[in-house]
Structure formats: structure tokens, C-alpha cells
Amino acid sequence: MPRRILVLWLPRFRSDLALRRRPVAGAFALVERLRGADRLACLNPAAMARGLRAGMGLADARALCPDLLTRPADPLEEGRALEALRRWALRYCPWVATEGADGLALDITGAAHLLGGEGALLADLCARLARMGFEARAAIAPTRGAAWAMAHYGRGGIVPEGRMEQALMPLPLAALRLEADTLEGLERLGLRLVHDLHQLPRASLARRFGTAPLMRLDQTLGHVAEPVTPPPEAPPLAVRLSLPEPIGLMGDITAGLDRLLARLCTHLRRADKGARRVLLELARVDGQAIRLEIGLARPMREPAAIAPLFTRALEGLDAGFGIDRMRLSATATEAMAPAQITTTGAQAQDDLADLLTRLCNRIGFDSVWRYLPADSHIPEKAYSIAAAAYSQPARDWPSAPPRPLLIFPPEAIAGQGRTLPQRFKWRGLWWRVVAASGPERISPQWWLDDPAWRTGLRDYWRVQTDRGARLWLFHTPQRDGWYVQGEFA
């Protein structure tokens, strides 16, 4: 069967991806740092219509288009999105690979008839991408190189079998995917089209430019194979158990779960991984499926530690007329290299993680929080909150002057001048200062616009009152007035 390759090119993939999530009106471009300067990486059609081009410096672009909207490029997120598109394209054929940073290659040999032919497949692919918000150009040809050339430098569409050379010869040399220096050298010799290169003697061409131009030409014309090779995928970490007779008793189900857990943990140990989420799927004889999933606060691969976590999930299980198939899979894993058992507190950390696992499976993994230090000298910003199951505890909190146990928004008190008031009214009561220490001067973060700190720097005092409360007072030198912002233990 003749081989048929489809190459999909997304010329504005990066900007389309950014605008798909947060659309804007007008000229827009993604910006990345190249050679010590901010440059345009990808533009939308409105920006290109204003004369802007990829690779242009941001300052020059601002001069041409003052209302240009920009965002920083995110290569990691773009790579994940392209991989998601590659997996989505498996709906058309089983062999899909990425083509550079903005395209896909699909080996549709023997698959096009399932969608009504190559024309219907191509139309469906481009229509679905358009609905997603991506501009797309695609071509189908007998070779990967020819499909790439037609998608990038030709009209796209379908190149029939036997007419590939006729379609390729009028294209520019860049359609052969040559390196920039090789392309420049060929153009200096007056070679502009694929036809020009095809007519040259191969021996003299190889002596001057090496084998790269000939290799690319042969790949494009089909003389050298260039298969579509998807990236290898790790085998799923899952085990299954088919039962000769349906079961419905809880003791039988837990016994089957124990057998599955032992096999699954063996696979995890061989892969040097630990499970973070485990999914149990039960198939009833009436065709209904039951899915029970638990999460783990630390990577685990000990059957005895995982099995009790399913107890709550199995409560009230309706087995119907019986269960005849069981499947257990680790849906989320992490690397877990062998660890030496020591007396440095590792066991205590595991015990805490196991406690978090039990709590989170009851009330939710986003309901148990952990406080972590943040890089800020502003008291109310010196910490951050993270989900305890997905974060590690801080080893050491940075040393800092004493801070109140309770910090609240500043509350004004009666007091004027720069000197600490010896008696003041706060929350409807009069307070007298018995002892005080300070001041501690804290300046606002000039690189962040915080409305609460627009008044400028503050001088903080720790005061002991006659009512027993230890309060945190501050004065702003730029204006008169004193405030209470916290209370010590």
C-alpha cells in the first residue's frame, strides 16, 4: 500500500495558544529573551498587519505599534500543549509525531478511508483546529518531507501519488529543510528552487556542501525513508484480575484487592516509582463499572500501607449481581529511589505523610494546608499557604524580629506626632503604655504596588499595656497618626 503522510503546520501556534486562554483585541505578540534583548517570538495577524515581524526587538516594535499588547513566552507550557495536540490527533491514525515546535506529522496510511477519504480527513482536522482557535495549514503527500514542503511553502492540500516531483520542483530551496548556512551558500551560487538543486551533479554538490542537501532531497523525493516515529510511552502501571465466578462479599473483594496491590507494588519497585494516586475499577456482571480512587500524600509502594486506605472507599459498595473483573492502576506516580533507613527523622516524616493521607482522603486534598516561608520582609507577606499533600515542610524558617501571633489590617488610634503615645483609645477602650521597645523600621517593596503600603515606610513598636495585652503599633513618618496592626501572645 502506498505510504501517505500528513504534515500539520500551526504557523501561529504560540500566540494562538496564549490568546485562546486569554483573548485580547488588537495587535498582540509573545516576547522572549534572545541575545540579551527582548524580541518578538510570535504575533497575531493584527500585529503583522502593522508591519511587525518575528525576531524584531521589542523597543522597535513599540515604536511602530505603541498599542502593542505583549506577554512573555512560556516554552514549557507550549511544549505541553503541543504534546496534548499530538495525543488528540491519535483520533485519526495510530502514528503521530511532533514536527518541530509548531506542527505534527501523521502517518495516515490505510486510515483515511475510515473518515471518508483523504479530503474528508483533511477538512475535518482543519475544521476542528479552527474551532479550537488555531490557524492551521496541512498537506498530504507520499513522503514526510514532501508533505512538510507543501504545508510550509506550497498550497497545502493533497499531492496525488505520482505527481510529487511536479509539485515540489517549483518550491524554494527552504522547502527542503536545509540549514541556514547551507541555504545561504546555495543561494550565492544562484540556486533558488528545488528544481535547480535536483539538476546539479550529485558528486560536486556533495564535495562542496556535504551530504546534508542530498539527504534532504532524497528524503523529500522518497529515495530515503523518513518514518513517522511517535515518542515512546511508558507502559501503564496497572494490573487486572479476571474472576471465574462473580464475587460480592466484602471479604472476597478485599482479598482480590490485596492480590492486585502486591503485583502493582512489585511493578512500582521495578520502575523505582511510588504511587500518588491509585484507582480501583470493578466491573459488575450487569455491565456497570465502579471506580474508587484514593490519593497519597507521599509516594508509596507498600501494599500493607495502601490497603487500609481503601476501607472507607469500599464502605457501602453495591456489588449488584457480582463482580467478575478487577483492575488496579497507579494513575499518578513519582520517582522513588531506594532510601537508607536512618534515625534522622525520616520515619517521623513518613508518619506525618500517612496522617495527611488519611485526613485528605476524608476531607479533600485541597482542604489541609501548610504554611511556608516567603521571601518578603513585609510581615503579612512573609509566608505562603500551600496544600500539605503537594508540598514539603520548610526545613528552617528565616530568623526575624518577634512578630505578633495575630496580624490584622491597621486600625487607627488617637495619637499625633512622632513620639509614642502613652495613652490611647482603641476599640472603644482606653489603654496606657507600661513598657515599649522599638522602633523597627520596615520599608515597602518598591517593585510591588501594594495599596496598603502606599503611605511609605513604617516605624513599628512593641508595647505592653496596663490591661495585659501586648500590641504592635506603628507610625508612618510621612504623615501623622498611629495604628495598631497586631497582638502578641
ABEGO torsion letter per residue (X at the ends): XBBBBBBBBBAAAAAAAAAAABBBBEBBBBBBBBGGBBBBABBBAAAAAAGBBBGBBAAAAAAABAABBBBBBBAAAAAAAAAAAAAAAAAABABBBBBEAABBBBBABGAAAAAGEAAAAAAAAAAAAAAAGBBBBBBBBABAAAAAAAAAABAEEBBBBGAAAAAAAABBAAAAGBBAAAAAAAAAAGBABAAAAAABBAAAAAAAAEAAAAAAAAAAAGABBBBBBBBBBBBBBBBBBBBABBBABAAAAAAAAAAAAAAAAAAAAAAGBBBABBBBBBBBAAGBBBBBBBBBABBBABAAAAAAAAAAAABGBBAEAEBABBBBBBABBBBBBBBBBBAAGAAAAAAAAAAAAAAAAAAEAAABBBBBBBBBABAAAABBBBBAAABBBBABBBBBBBBBABBBBBBBBBEBEABBBABBBBGGBBBBBABBBOBBBBBBBAABBBAAAAAEBBBBBBBBBAAGBBBBBBBBAABBEBBBABBBX
